[in-house]
Amino acid sequence: MRAPAPAPGQSQLHLLPELQAATRAAAASAPAPTPCPASREPGWTRGGAAGVPPSLPEAATTMFSCVKPYEDQNYSALRRDCLRRKVLFEDPLFPATDDSLYYKGTPGPTVRWKRPKDICEDPRLFVDGISSHDLHQGQVGNCWFVAACSSLASRESLWQKVIPDWKEQEWDPEKPNAYAGIFHFHFWRFGEWVDVVIDDRLPTVNNQLIYCHSNSRNEFWCALVEKAYAKLAGCYQALDGGNTADALVDFTGGVSEPIDLTEGDFASDETKRNQLFERMLKVHSRGGLISASIKAVTAADMEARLACGLVKGHAYAVTDVRKVRLGHGLLAFFKSEKLDMIRLRNPWGEREWNGPWSDTSEEWQKVSKSEREKMGVTVQDDGEFCPLCQTEGSWIRCGTQTEPLACRSGSRLRGGPTRISPARVRRMTFEDVCRYFTDIIKCRLINTSYLSIHKTWEEARLHGAWTLHEDPRQNRSGGCINHKDTFFQNPQYIFDVKKPEDEVLICIQQRPKRSTRREGKGENLAIGFDIYKVEENRQYRMHRLQHKAASSIYINSRSVFLRTDQPEGRYVIIPTTFEPGYAGEFLLRVFTDVPSNCRELRLDEPPHTCWSSLCGYPQLVTQVHVLGAAGLKDSPTGANSYVIIKCEGDKVRSAVQKGTSTPEYNVKGIFYRKKLSQPITVQVWNHRVLKDEFLGQVHLKADPDDLQALHTLHLRDRNSRQPSDLPGTVAVHILSSTSLMAV
C-alpha cells in the first residue's frame, strides 16, 4: 500500500502490510506428515551425526565473534545445574503458558506443552542431517521464517553457527542422563550476537506440533529454532506476518537488500535483469541467502494461486543460482549457450510451478545428462517405462544420484527410503522469476576479512537514537524532509568516500520490539534516511539543505537498505522517522571499500573553550563552493588542474580534473572565521609530475552583506602589489552569515 506521489523534494512513505509476507497454515487438526528422512542438497555437504563441518567462508568467519547471553541466561551454567540436580530445564523467561503463545486474543484448541520424548520415540535434533526440505509451516503465518530457515539449512557454515555445539545438543541414546532438556541458539540482534536459551517443551494439539515441524516426526531442530526465535519476538503469535529479510539478517548478521522487481521493470529490461542475476549469483556463491515472493495486496489475494502454479503471499527460499549450459556433447561446450536459472522451495510444498522448466516440461531435453546431474535433476527420457505408472519417459529424480527414482505423479518406488516432493522444489529461468515474482530479498554476507581473495569491505557500525526534547537544539526526532522546520534536528553522521568513485552500502535498523500481553504488538516505526554531499572539511552539524546524493525509501520495516555509487568527497547521512516526535533506537551500518571515518556530528557550531578568550571565537561562517573554471592556460593535452581554498590556516583541495581547460571542480569548503578582514583565497594549480604549476588565484571578501552569491572572477598572479590578470576565470558561489548555524 503506497501513499500518493509526493511533491518534488519530499519523501514518500511505503507501508509494509503484514499480508505481504504472511500466510495462514492449515488447521491444527491437520494430519501429521509422513515420517521421511530429509533428502540431500545437491552440491552441498550435509551435517549430521557423522558430518564433518567444513571450513567457514571468509565472510562468515568475520561476522561471528563474541556472543552475549540473552537476558543473562548462561547456557552452560544452567545445563550444569540441571544435570547436578537431575531435573529437566524449565525456562522461567519463556514459560509453557498461553503468554508464550499469544500477545492478544484468546487461545483456540487446548494446547499442551510436551517434551520431544513425550511426542515420539527416539527424538533427534537432526535425522539424516539437515536439509532445506526438512521444514513444514505450522499454524502461525510465518512462511517468511520457514523460507529463511530453508535458506539457512542449505548453508552448513551458517546453520552450525545458529545451532552451536550441535553434537553436544543432539540426543544421545547411550547417555540418557546427559540430557537436561535445554537448548541454545545464536541470533544476530541489533549489532551483536545473542545466545538464546530455551527448554524443550513445545506446543502441541492432539500430540502434534502446531507450529514449524520437520518431515520426520522425530526431528526437532526447526521446531526448537522457531521457539528460540519466538522467545526473542515475545511469543509465537508475534511471528505471524513478519519479514523474510529480518530472519535472514538474524541468521547471518549480513545486510538484506530488498528488490522490487515490478517497480524496477526487470521483466522487460534485459540489461537490468542480467545485472541483477550476476549480483544474485555473486551473493549466492559467497554464502549469502536469497528469497522471493509475490505480493498479496489484499486479503483476497492471500493464498491465491496463479495459473502458473505459484502462490501469492508465500515466501519462497532460493536454494540455488546458476548458469545452465544448453546442448549436448562437444557442441554444447563450444557453443557456450547458457541459461540463467534459479531453484526455489515453497515451505508449504502443496503447489507446483507448471511453466517452462518445470519437472514435466520438455525443455529439459535441451540440457545434457551431465549438466542435469550437476543440478541434481535427472529426467529419464530414453524411452523406458516408469515402473509405477507404466507411462513412457515419466521418471524424474530430485536431489542426488543416491536417491531412488520417483514417478512424476509423486509416487514412491516400493521399499525406497526417500519420498520425493517435486512440488516443493522448482527450477525457473530468471526471466520467468522476474515475470511472475514481485520481490526478491538478497542477504549478503559482508566480508571484512583482510585475508581474503574476494572484495573486502570496511564497516562502520554506530548506535544512535531518535529522542525528544523541548529544546530544538537537543531534540533528535525531527521527521523526514517533508518537515523542513525540524528536519535538521535529527541525528547526523558524516563519512568520507576516498576513491574517485566507490560503492557504498548503508543500512539502518531500528531496535526490534517484542510483542507481549503487557505491551501489545511491537510495531515498527516508518524510517528512512537521506544522504547529502557536503563541504570537504565539515566538522559540525548541517543546518541548511545541500545537494542530495541519495535517498532511501521510507517504510515501516525493521531495516532499510541502500546501495549507491558516489564520487569522492564528504557526505552526511540523516536517519529519520517519517513523522517527527517519535522516539526509538537504531543501528547505522556503513560499508565502503576503504575506511570512511564515519562518526556522529554532535556539535552545531565550534565549542567555546578556555582558549576562546585568548585566540578569539569565530564571528562569521562562510561556505565557498567552487563550481569550475574556464579559459585556463592550455597545453597540448589540456590542463590537469585542481583548486585549493584557503582561509585562516584551513584549506580544502579538489580532485584533479584531467585534460581540460574548462574543468568542473564542484568542491565546497566551510570556514568559521575570526579575522573578518582577511580574505579567502582560491588558487588554481596545474598538476605536473615534478612540480605543480600555479595558474592563478582570486581573493574573496565573502561579506555577509553581499547580496550577489555567484561570482565569476578573473585569475590573477601572486604579486601582492600590482597583481595582473592571468588566462582563465573561476566561478564561485559564496554564502556568509554571522549566525554560525546558518549553513
HULIN-V203292 format. One line per field, one symbol per residue. phi: phi as a letter, one per 40 degrees, with the letter a starting at -180 (. if undefined). burial: b if it has 16 or more other C-alpha atoms within 10 Angstrom, else e. Layout:
BEGIN
phi = ???
burial = ???
END
This chain:
BEGIN
phi = .bcddccdgbcbcbcbccccbbacccccccccccdacccccdgbccchcbcbcccccdccccccbcbbccffccdccccccccccfbccbcccaccbccccbbagbcccccbcbcdcccacfcbcbbfgbaccccbcbcccbdcccccccccccbdccccccbcfccccccbdcbccccbgbbaabbcbfgacbbcbbcccbcbbfgbccbdacdccbbbccccccccccccchacccccgbbddccccccbgcbcbcbcccccfccbcccccccccccccccccbgcbbbbabdbcbcccdgccccchcbcgccbccbabacbcchbgccccccfcbbcbbbbbcdcgbbbcbcdgcdbccdcccbccccccccgbbbcbcgcbcccbfbcgbcabbhbcccccbcccgcbcdgccbccbcccbbbaccccdccbcbabbbbccccbcccbccdbbbbbbbcaacbbaccdcbcbabgcccbccbdcccdbbbabbbbdaacbbbbbbcccbcbbccbgccccccbaabbbcbccbcbbccbacbcccaaccbacbcbbbababbcdibbbbbcaccbcgbbicabbbbbbcbdbfcaccbccadccbccccccgbdbabbbbbccibagcdcadbgcbbabbbbafgcabbcccbcgacbcbcfbbbbbcbbbcccccbbbbbbcbccacbcbiabbbcfccccccccbbbccbcccccbcbcbdhbbcbbbbbacccbcb
burial = eeeeeeeeeebbbbebbbbbbbbbbeebeeebeeebbbbbbbeebbbbeeeeeeebebbbbebbeeebbbeebebeebbeebbeeeebbbbeebbbebbbbbbbeeeeeebbbbbbeebeeebbbbbbbbbbbbbbbbbbbbbbbbbbbbbbbbbbbbbbbbbbebeebbbeeeeeebbbbbbbbbbbbbbbbbbbbbbbbbbbbeebbbbbbbbbbbbbbbbbbbbbbbbbbbbbbbbbbbbbbbbbbbbbbbbbbbeebeeeebbeeeeebeebbbebbebbebbbbbbbbbbbeeeebbbeeeeeebbbbbbbbbbbbbbbbbbbeeebeeeeeeebbbbbbbbbbebbbbbbbbbbeeebbebbbebbbebbbbbbeeeeebebeeeebbbbbbbbeebbbbbbeeebbeeeebbbbbbbbbbbbbbebbebbbbbbbbbbbbbbeeeeeebbbbbebbbbbbbeeeeeebbbbbbbbeeebbbbbbbbbbbbbeeebebbbbbbbbbbbbbbeeebeebbbbbbbbbbbbbbbbbbbeeeeeebbbbbbbbbbbbbbeeebebbbbbbbbbbbbbbbebebbbbbbbbebbebebbeebbeeeeeeeeeeebbebbbbbbbbbbbbbbeeeebbbbbbbbbbeeebbbbbbbeebbbbbbebbbbbbbeebeebbbbbbbbbeeeeeeebbbbbbebbbeeeeeeeebbbbbeeeeeeeebebbbbbbbbbbbebebb
END
